[in-house]
Amino acid sequence: MRSCLGFLVLMAAAGSAAAQSENPGDIPSGHEAQVQLSNDTLQLKYISGGKKVGVDNSRFSGAFFLSEERDIVLSAGLVFPVDFDFGRLSVLVGPQAYAALLNDENNDVMALSLGAELRFVLDKDLDLAVAGYAYYAPDITTFGSADSLTDLSAQVEIPLSDKMKGFAGMRWFEFDLTEGGGSQTLQEEIFVGIGYRF
């Protein structure tokens, strides 16, 4: 019940942000390509302004995830800035869709999640920041061999040049499987990565 209420609150916040916000917030003017590596996973991610997909004042992202067990996950999200001034803290909310081909035969998952992304600038001169996100898909929006999806991440970011940044953090990414199958954790470890703006 609490999960459902939280999901509805985030949906309302996303709608409010999309309708009311007039400021660009943490919306990129160009494009960014990221490569993220951990001991057992690889992720490639593309980020741009939502105008590229026909939605103003939003941020679009698409990602390809591969685990050592050959789990493959494609995801795409569209987030909107919250219509409040938090100073150095930027907050975005919105949906993210996942399509997963898990290593076990006939274990495929589709999920529509809702979540929030936060970024806090520690040093404006250096553009040193901490960032994170939380996405959750309940049973009602999760299809296939899973009942729910949880995707949490936190990282530290530091610029390496005008167009490049480095980051490192921790991600917890798992599915709650159907029919008493327990949970399948795709990632629960430290990662490092690099992003290039163009």
C-alpha positions as CSV (number, residue, x, y, z in Angstrom):
1,M,0.0,0.0,0.0
2,R,2.8,2.4,0.9
3,S,4.6,1.6,-2.4
4,C,1.4,2.4,-4.3
5,L,0.9,5.7,-2.5
6,G,4.5,6.7,-3.1
7,F,4.1,5.8,-6.8
8,L,1.0,8.0,-7.1
9,V,2.7,10.9,-5.4
10,L,5.6,10.7,-7.8
11,M,3.2,10.6,-10.7
12,A,1.5,13.7,-9.5
13,A,4.9,15.4,-9.0
14,A,6.0,14.5,-12.5
15,G,2.8,15.9,-14.0
16,S,3.1,19.1,-12.0
17,A,6.7,19.5,-13.0
18,A,5.9,19.1,-16.7
19,A,3.0,21.5,-16.5
20,Q,4.5,24.3,-14.3
21,S,8.2,24.5,-14.7
22,E,9.5,27.2,-17.0
23,N,13.2,26.9,-16.1
24,P,15.5,24.5,-17.9
25,G,16.8,23.1,-14.6
26,D,19.3,20.2,-15.1
27,I,18.4,19.9,-18.8
28,P,21.3,19.5,-21.2
29,S,21.6,21.8,-24.3
30,G,23.6,19.2,-26.2
31,H,24.3,15.4,-26.0
32,E,26.2,13.2,-23.6
33,A,27.5,9.7,-24.0
34,Q,28.5,7.7,-21.0
35,V,30.4,4.4,-20.4
36,Q,30.0,2.8,-17.0
37,L,32.0,-0.2,-15.8
38,S,32.0,-2.4,-12.7
39,N,33.6,-5.8,-12.1
40,D,30.6,-7.6,-13.5
41,T,28.7,-5.1,-15.6
42,L,28.9,-2.7,-18.5
43,Q,26.4,0.1,-19.3
44,L,26.3,2.5,-22.3
45,K,24.1,5.6,-21.9
46,Y,23.0,8.5,-24.0
47,I,21.5,11.7,-22.6
48,S,20.0,14.7,-24.3
49,G,17.3,17.3,-24.0
50,G,13.8,16.1,-24.4
51,K,13.4,18.3,-27.5
52,K,15.1,15.5,-29.4
53,V,12.1,13.3,-28.8
54,G,9.5,16.2,-29.1
55,V,9.1,17.0,-25.4
56,D,10.2,20.5,-24.3
57,N,11.8,21.2,-20.9
58,S,12.7,17.6,-20.2
59,R,15.7,15.3,-20.3
60,F,15.8,12.1,-22.3
61,S,18.1,9.1,-21.6
62,G,18.5,5.7,-23.2
63,A,20.8,2.9,-21.9
64,F,22.1,-0.5,-22.8
65,F,23.1,-2.7,-19.8
66,L,25.0,-6.0,-19.9
67,S,26.0,-8.2,-17.0
68,E,28.6,-11.0,-16.7
69,E,25.7,-13.5,-16.6
70,R,24.6,-12.1,-20.0
71,D,21.6,-10.4,-18.7
72,I,20.7,-7.6,-21.1
73,V,18.5,-4.6,-20.2
74,L,17.4,-1.7,-22.4
75,S,16.0,1.3,-20.7
76,A,14.7,4.7,-21.7
77,G,13.5,7.6,-19.5
78,L,12.1,11.1,-19.7
79,V,12.4,13.3,-16.6
80,F,11.2,16.8,-15.8
81,P,12.6,19.5,-13.4
82,V,10.6,20.1,-10.2
83,D,9.2,23.6,-10.1
84,F,11.0,24.7,-6.9
85,D,14.2,26.5,-6.3
86,F,16.5,24.2,-4.3
87,G,19.7,26.3,-4.9
88,R,22.5,23.9,-5.7
89,L,20.2,20.9,-5.6
90,S,18.4,20.0,-8.8
91,V,15.5,17.5,-8.7
92,L,13.9,15.8,-11.7
93,V,11.0,13.3,-11.7
94,G,9.5,11.1,-14.4
95,P,9.0,7.7,-15.9
96,Q,11.6,5.1,-17.1
97,A,10.8,2.0,-19.1
98,Y,12.9,-1.2,-18.9
99,A,13.0,-4.2,-21.2
100,A,15.1,-7.1,-19.9
101,L,16.3,-10.3,-21.4
102,L,17.6,-12.3,-18.4
103,N,20.0,-15.2,-18.7
104,D,17.5,-17.9,-17.7
105,E,15.4,-19.1,-20.6
106,N,12.0,-17.5,-20.9
107,N,12.8,-15.0,-18.2
108,D,11.9,-11.7,-19.9
109,V,10.7,-8.6,-18.1
110,M,9.0,-5.4,-19.2
111,A,8.6,-2.7,-16.6
112,L,7.4,0.9,-16.4
113,S,8.8,2.7,-13.4
114,L,8.6,6.1,-11.9
115,G,11.3,7.8,-9.9
116,A,13.4,10.8,-9.1
117,E,16.9,12.0,-10.0
118,L,18.9,14.4,-7.7
119,R,22.2,16.3,-8.2
120,F,23.9,18.5,-5.6
121,V,26.8,20.7,-6.6
122,L,29.4,20.6,-3.8
123,D,31.8,23.1,-5.5
124,K,30.6,25.4,-8.2
125,D,34.1,26.4,-9.4
126,L,35.1,22.8,-9.8
127,D,31.6,21.6,-10.7
128,L,32.2,18.8,-8.2
129,A,28.8,17.1,-7.5
130,V,27.0,14.2,-6.0
131,A,24.1,12.7,-7.8
132,G,21.7,9.8,-7.5
133,Y,18.4,8.3,-8.6
134,A,15.7,6.0,-7.4
135,Y,13.3,4.2,-9.7
136,Y,10.6,1.6,-8.7
137,A,8.1,-0.3,-10.8
138,P,5.3,-2.1,-8.8
139,D,3.6,-5.3,-9.8
140,I,0.8,-3.4,-11.7
141,T,3.4,-2.0,-14.2
142,T,5.8,-5.0,-14.3
143,F,5.2,-7.7,-16.9
144,G,6.8,-11.1,-17.6
145,S,8.7,-13.1,-15.1
146,A,9.0,-10.4,-12.4
147,D,6.6,-8.7,-10.0
148,S,8.6,-5.5,-9.4
149,L,11.8,-3.6,-10.2
150,T,14.1,-1.5,-8.1
151,D,16.9,0.6,-9.5
152,L,19.0,2.8,-7.1
153,S,22.2,4.6,-7.7
154,A,24.5,7.2,-6.1
155,Q,27.7,8.7,-7.5
156,V,30.3,11.4,-7.2
157,E,31.1,13.5,-10.4
158,I,34.1,15.5,-11.3
159,P,35.0,17.3,-14.6
160,L,38.1,16.0,-16.4
161,S,38.0,18.6,-19.2
162,D,35.5,21.1,-20.8
163,K,33.6,18.2,-22.4
164,M,34.5,15.2,-20.3
165,K,33.7,14.1,-16.7
166,G,34.5,11.2,-14.5
167,F,32.2,9.5,-12.0
168,A,32.2,6.7,-9.5
169,G,29.5,5.3,-7.3
170,M,27.3,2.4,-6.2
171,R,24.3,0.9,-7.9
172,W,21.6,-1.6,-6.6
173,F,19.5,-3.0,-9.5
174,E,17.2,-6.0,-9.0
175,F,14.0,-7.7,-10.0
176,D,11.6,-9.4,-7.7
177,L,10.7,-12.6,-9.6
178,T,7.3,-14.2,-9.9
179,E,6.0,-17.5,-8.5
180,G,8.3,-17.5,-5.5
181,G,11.4,-17.2,-7.6
182,G,13.0,-14.8,-5.1
183,S,14.9,-11.8,-6.4
184,Q,17.5,-11.5,-9.2
185,T,20.1,-8.9,-8.5
186,L,21.7,-7.6,-11.7
187,Q,24.1,-5.2,-10.1
188,E,25.1,-4.5,-6.4
189,E,28.6,-3.1,-6.6
190,I,30.8,-0.1,-7.1
191,F,31.2,1.3,-10.6
192,V,33.3,3.9,-12.4
193,G,32.6,5.7,-15.6
194,I,33.3,8.5,-18.0
195,G,31.0,10.9,-19.8
196,Y,31.6,12.9,-22.9
197,R,29.5,15.9,-24.0
198,F,29.1,16.8,-27.6
